[in-house]
Amino acid sequence: MEQSDFERSVNALLEQQKQGWPLAQANYLGLKQVESRTISFDGFQIQLQFNPERIRSSAAKTDFKSIQQRACFLCADSRPPEQQGVSFGEDYTVLINPFPIFEKHLTIPLNRHSPQEITPYFSDLLDLSRQLPEFTVFYNGPKCGASAPDHFHFQAGNRNRMPVDSEIGPIASRWGELLFKDEKTSITAVGKKYLRKLCYLRSESKEALVFHMDRIRGFLNERGQEGEPMMNLLANYRANQWELILFPRDQQRPRQFFAEGASQILMSPASVEMGGLVILPRKKDFKQLTACDVRDIYGQVSINDADFEELKAKIKQRP
Ligand SMILES: [Zn+2]
């Protein structure tokens, strides 16, 4: 695939930061040694990554009081002096995530301190993914894995690193339920056979995606969750169209996260986990996590069956 000038400057930034910023250098080198393990299911995989540096994100306190008491690590004036950035338009700065999950891991904050909410910025997600064809760009809702819910940001990681990037095509053909189709756009639902329920939107038209996302968000709003409907979003641009995966959510963290002693599992699902790459900061969890735990945890954090059926029925009614 052709690299854009923008993507070339992002890659140059990655190289420069890995050389010139000791924290990033150590953590990107460390990533090469992380242990991983695969749990196979019928026609798909969940990959586990043991990554102790991610403890600050997995166990991040994101309640209002904790957020108030810390300096914002995404605001330009409180970022580390070594951290450089590349502008994306006038509104965003592309940064290297110094605690990587991906060989290329970007954090892309808005250039002003404003809360995490997708509505005003959704079309920016599409623009960004189009300009970063080598990456999957993603959004964590404020209660779905964002460790800075007070400062709007996207993230991006190498495409095809999360299992869902390559699985979604075959999985949608096998288990998908077509909810909507016209000449430019299709919306397919995948249910709990894939452990986490999702809507898969494909379109060559940005306007169509903005329209359909708005409509789906309206339906999700009717579920009555406080604030923005809980969700994770993954965006790709390939073969002249966008591919967007929306995971509607019920819980921020599973009950195992809050358990004590041996039954505790520090797994805090965000976009990357919903994409099938599970980050575990503790060795014990990495070694012991079973297929049964994975199924149970996805079941808890995904939208419940009844609400998903209702959502599908609403999407099927033609706009
Ligand atoms: Zn900020």
Residues whose N, C-alpha, C, O or C-beta is under 5 A from the ligand:
A	BS01	ZN	C72 L74 C75 H113 H151
